[in-house]
Amino acid sequence: MIVAGVSAHAKKGFFAHNGGYEYTLILGIAASAWRSPARVRCHSTRCSAIGWLGTGWGLAAFVFGLAGATLQLTRRQFPAAQKVD
């Protein structure tokens, strides 16, 4: 959502009705909630045996997501400006 918000919506302002980044910001905040749905989806005995529960894994996923977004934003290419004859 960071890449979408910066690439497509940031220059259009905040509000979604103008094409802004409001909706992508809300989706990004909701997705990065600290309470993981893994407790609901994954059987707690199996996940706790592997060690996939806890704040450490949530923080690692958040940092990994930020790193991926940063990589995508630094490598993006802008289309060449078209000349009007």
Number of C-alpha atoms within 10 A of each C-alpha: 17 18 18 14 19 15 14 12 20 15 12 14 13 17 12 13 11 11 15 19 24 18 17 19 16 11 12 14 12 10 13 14 11 14 11 15 10 13 14 8 9 13 10 15 9 10 14 13 9 9 11 16 17 14 12 10 14 17 13 11 13 16 12 12 15 14 12 13 17 13 12 13 15 8 9 10 8 7 6 6 6 6 5 4 3
